[in-house]
Structure formats: structure tokens, C-alpha cells
Amino acid sequence: MSLQTVPKQRVNVRAIIYRDGKLLVVQHKMADGSASEYYAAPGGGLDPHESLADGLKREVMEETGVQAEVGKLLFVQQFYSHREGYTEELEFFFEVTNTQDFLNIDVSSTTHGNEELAFCGFMDPSTILIYPALLQTADLRSYIETPQPTVVLDNFND
């Protein structure tokens, strides 16, 4: 296999910040300044040699200005990437336990939020287009509050 055909993988971390039946979600800005058509959990790609927990804390701080307290791993997702330079992505979704700290977010005071995000706030995930789709239908409260195995989403074979 030549270097040109080696798959380029990206590792992402995402925060599940769930409170009163609502999930903290972000809506990214597109290149033209418009809002994306879908929402996502806050987070992003790891830096080289960065741990999952450290990456999640950094990404959440960059987008929200709040220091996340990382809880348990809830979901893992693997999927084909549409991102330039990558062929596939792997995402780790962690519970964040200090949800009360995220009630009054001002993205204009963050390092990345104002330039990258069109929206950041709590919404009912069943009422919006959010990726991965599992976040629309999963009983997030149950996953957070009761011992359950981590859900692995294999989007290569769906």
C-alpha cells in the first residue's frame, strides 16, 4: 500500500452535556457565514499525542469558555469522513458532569466559539436535526444515570 492510499483517520471527542431533558448543542458556521443545517455535540479533533479527556476539556473550553468535568464514555462512532484530507473519523462521546456551569454561555468571549459557531445552547435533541442521529432518539438520561455498556456505532456497514 502506497502512502497515497493509506487511510487518513481523524479522532474527535464530543461532550454530552445533558440537563432537564435538553442537550447542549452547537451549530457550526459554514464558509459563507451561514449556519449548518444540523446540530452537534460540542467538541472537535484531538491534537497530536493529546489524551481523550484533555482534548475534550480543550475543545469544550474553546467553544463554550467553560471547563468541563469529564465523566464516563457513553458512545463511540466510526464513519466515513467528508472532511478534506481524511477518509474516516472516530468519535468518542463523554458525559460532562458539571452541567450547571453551562447555563449562561457567551460564545463571543471564547477563543473559537464566535468565529466557528452560529449557535450554542440547550435544546431538546428529539426536535432538531443532530448528528449522530442516535442523539435524537437515545434515552440520554438513562445512559448517564445507569450503568450501561458503551454504545459503538458502526456507520461503515449501515
C-alpha beads as a LAMMPS data file, in Angstrom:
LAMMPS data file: protein, C-alpha beads

158 atoms
157 bonds

1 atom types
1 bond types

-500.0 500.0 xlo xhi
-500.0 500.0 ylo yhi
-500.0 500.0 zlo zhi

Masses

1 110.0

Atoms # bond

1 1 1 0.000 0.000 0.000
2 1 1 1.497 3.334 -1.007
3 1 1 1.387 6.369 1.244
4 1 1 -1.217 7.922 -1.053
5 1 1 -3.689 5.080 -0.410
6 1 1 -3.228 4.853 3.376
7 1 1 -6.483 5.957 5.017
8 1 1 -6.185 9.220 6.906
9 1 1 -8.065 8.999 10.186
10 1 1 -9.238 11.781 12.474
11 1 1 -10.084 11.245 16.147
12 1 1 -12.749 13.506 17.648
13 1 1 -14.129 13.969 21.145
14 1 1 -17.659 15.201 21.913
15 1 1 -19.343 16.355 25.119
16 1 1 -22.731 15.084 26.221
17 1 1 -23.928 17.928 28.449
18 1 1 -27.500 16.930 29.310
19 1 1 -29.758 18.853 31.681
20 1 1 -33.522 18.862 32.248
21 1 1 -34.251 16.875 29.084
22 1 1 -32.088 19.107 26.902
23 1 1 -28.668 18.632 25.349
24 1 1 -26.096 21.379 24.897
25 1 1 -25.634 21.585 21.129
26 1 1 -23.661 23.692 18.708
27 1 1 -24.430 24.726 15.164
28 1 1 -21.324 25.453 13.118
29 1 1 -20.816 28.331 10.727
30 1 1 -20.251 27.416 7.092
31 1 1 -17.528 29.011 4.943
32 1 1 -20.023 31.586 3.665
33 1 1 -21.034 32.555 7.225
34 1 1 -24.405 30.785 7.173
35 1 1 -25.379 28.206 9.800
36 1 1 -25.064 24.492 9.071
37 1 1 -28.341 22.633 8.611
38 1 1 -27.632 20.330 11.562
39 1 1 -26.530 20.490 15.202
40 1 1 -23.813 18.546 17.011
41 1 1 -22.494 17.965 20.494
42 1 1 -19.634 20.353 21.364
43 1 1 -16.148 19.065 20.648
44 1 1 -13.679 18.501 17.870
45 1 1 -10.460 16.860 16.782
46 1 1 -7.614 15.794 19.010
47 1 1 -4.207 17.406 18.729
48 1 1 -1.239 15.032 18.199
49 1 1 -0.461 12.984 21.343
50 1 1 -3.365 14.552 23.264
51 1 1 -5.403 12.329 25.585
52 1 1 -9.147 11.949 25.013
53 1 1 -10.014 13.702 28.297
54 1 1 -7.555 16.557 27.728
55 1 1 -8.817 17.010 24.174
56 1 1 -12.417 17.143 25.338
57 1 1 -11.607 19.728 28.008
58 1 1 -9.718 21.866 25.480
59 1 1 -12.405 21.662 22.795
60 1 1 -15.235 22.459 25.211
61 1 1 -13.271 25.388 26.642
62 1 1 -12.548 26.743 23.151
63 1 1 -16.217 26.593 22.128
64 1 1 -18.000 27.472 25.384
65 1 1 -15.464 29.119 27.696
66 1 1 -16.354 26.587 30.425
67 1 1 -14.029 23.997 31.983
68 1 1 -15.661 20.567 31.518
69 1 1 -15.562 17.863 34.165
70 1 1 -15.293 14.666 32.115
71 1 1 -17.442 11.709 33.154
72 1 1 -17.906 8.290 31.605
73 1 1 -17.608 7.282 27.968
74 1 1 -21.132 6.859 26.548
75 1 1 -20.829 6.350 22.790
76 1 1 -18.215 5.685 20.121
77 1 1 -18.882 6.372 16.447
78 1 1 -16.866 5.393 13.382
79 1 1 -17.802 6.814 9.987
80 1 1 -16.625 7.785 6.522
81 1 1 -15.295 11.321 6.520
82 1 1 -16.296 14.090 4.130
83 1 1 -13.635 16.334 5.661
84 1 1 -10.858 17.265 3.243
85 1 1 -7.736 15.180 3.819
86 1 1 -9.485 12.413 5.783
87 1 1 -11.118 9.136 4.777
88 1 1 -12.643 8.161 8.110
89 1 1 -13.334 9.532 11.580
90 1 1 -13.672 8.071 15.038
91 1 1 -15.619 9.999 17.698
92 1 1 -15.764 9.470 21.444
93 1 1 -18.793 10.919 23.287
94 1 1 -18.238 11.557 27.004
95 1 1 -20.646 12.635 29.696
96 1 1 -19.806 16.025 31.212
97 1 1 -20.854 16.153 34.864
98 1 1 -20.833 19.882 35.688
99 1 1 -23.877 20.749 33.569
100 1 1 -24.898 23.716 35.741
101 1 1 -21.757 25.563 34.631
102 1 1 -23.016 25.651 31.034
103 1 1 -26.268 27.567 31.608
104 1 1 -25.058 31.036 30.550
105 1 1 -22.595 30.632 27.702
106 1 1 -21.341 33.696 25.845
107 1 1 -19.521 32.447 22.730
108 1 1 -18.316 35.963 21.941
109 1 1 -15.886 35.659 24.843
110 1 1 -14.416 32.297 23.782
111 1 1 -11.346 31.582 21.680
112 1 1 -13.206 29.686 18.934
113 1 1 -16.929 29.962 19.564
114 1 1 -17.587 33.316 17.953
115 1 1 -15.760 32.516 14.732
116 1 1 -16.841 28.855 14.423
117 1 1 -20.352 28.713 15.907
118 1 1 -23.672 30.095 14.732
119 1 1 -25.427 28.746 17.875
120 1 1 -24.557 27.202 21.244
121 1 1 -27.280 26.325 23.739
122 1 1 -29.521 23.687 25.275
123 1 1 -32.176 22.123 23.028
124 1 1 -34.420 19.075 23.071
125 1 1 -32.481 16.693 20.792
126 1 1 -35.657 14.959 19.619
127 1 1 -36.832 18.187 17.941
128 1 1 -33.741 19.043 15.864
129 1 1 -31.542 17.524 13.174
130 1 1 -28.488 16.402 15.124
131 1 1 -25.603 14.101 14.249
132 1 1 -25.158 11.341 15.014
133 1 1 -28.864 10.557 14.701
134 1 1 -28.641 8.356 17.795
135 1 1 -28.646 11.558 19.860
136 1 1 -32.198 12.301 18.621
137 1 1 -33.631 9.011 19.835
138 1 1 -31.434 7.720 22.673
139 1 1 -32.601 7.998 26.260
140 1 1 -29.603 10.133 27.236
141 1 1 -30.696 10.403 30.845
142 1 1 -30.717 6.628 31.175
143 1 1 -27.253 6.295 29.609
144 1 1 -25.892 8.887 32.027
145 1 1 -27.632 7.737 35.206
146 1 1 -27.496 3.930 34.939
147 1 1 -24.623 1.547 34.275
148 1 1 -24.766 0.518 30.634
149 1 1 -22.218 -0.672 28.112
150 1 1 -20.749 1.919 25.783
151 1 1 -22.671 2.064 22.504
152 1 1 -20.485 1.602 19.417
153 1 1 -21.983 2.981 16.199
154 1 1 -20.533 1.319 13.094
155 1 1 -21.584 3.653 10.303
156 1 1 -19.453 1.807 7.762
157 1 1 -21.895 -1.079 7.486
158 1 1 -25.291 0.620 7.849

Bonds

1 1 1 2
2 1 2 3
3 1 3 4
4 1 4 5
5 1 5 6
6 1 6 7
7 1 7 8
8 1 8 9
9 1 9 10
10 1 10 11
11 1 11 12
12 1 12 13
13 1 13 14
14 1 14 15
15 1 15 16
16 1 16 17
17 1 17 18
18 1 18 19
19 1 19 20
20 1 20 21
21 1 21 22
22 1 22 23
23 1 23 24
24 1 24 25
25 1 25 26
26 1 26 27
27 1 27 28
28 1 28 29
29 1 29 30
30 1 30 31
31 1 31 32
32 1 32 33
33 1 33 34
34 1 34 35
35 1 35 36
36 1 36 37
37 1 37 38
38 1 38 39
39 1 39 40
40 1 40 41
41 1 41 42
42 1 42 43
43 1 43 44
44 1 44 45
45 1 45 46
46 1 46 47
47 1 47 48
48 1 48 49
49 1 49 50
50 1 50 51
51 1 51 52
52 1 52 53
53 1 53 54
54 1 54 55
55 1 55 56
56 1 56 57
57 1 57 58
58 1 58 59
59 1 59 60
60 1 60 61
61 1 61 62
62 1 62 63
63 1 63 64
64 1 64 65
65 1 65 66
66 1 66 67
67 1 67 68
68 1 68 69
69 1 69 70
70 1 70 71
71 1 71 72
72 1 72 73
73 1 73 74
74 1 74 75
75 1 75 76
76 1 76 77
77 1 77 78
78 1 78 79
79 1 79 80
80 1 80 81
81 1 81 82
82 1 82 83
83 1 83 84
84 1 84 85
85 1 85 86
86 1 86 87
87 1 87 88
88 1 88 89
89 1 89 90
90 1 90 91
91 1 91 92
92 1 92 93
93 1 93 94
94 1 94 95
95 1 95 96
96 1 96 97
97 1 97 98
98 1 98 99
99 1 99 100
100 1 100 101
101 1 101 102
102 1 102 103
103 1 103 104
104 1 104 105
105 1 105 106
106 1 106 107
107 1 107 108
108 1 108 109
109 1 109 110
110 1 110 111
111 1 111 112
112 1 112 113
113 1 113 114
114 1 114 115
115 1 115 116
116 1 116 117
117 1 117 118
118 1 118 119
119 1 119 120
120 1 120 121
121 1 121 122
122 1 122 123
123 1 123 124
124 1 124 125
125 1 125 126
126 1 126 127
127 1 127 128
128 1 128 129
129 1 129 130
130 1 130 131
131 1 131 132
132 1 132 133
133 1 133 134
134 1 134 135
135 1 135 136
136 1 136 137
137 1 137 138
138 1 138 139
139 1 139 140
140 1 140 141
141 1 141 142
142 1 142 143
143 1 143 144
144 1 144 145
145 1 145 146
146 1 146 147
147 1 147 148
148 1 148 149
149 1 149 150
150 1 150 151
151 1 151 152
152 1 152 153
153 1 153 154
154 1 154 155
155 1 155 156
156 1 156 157
157 1 157 158
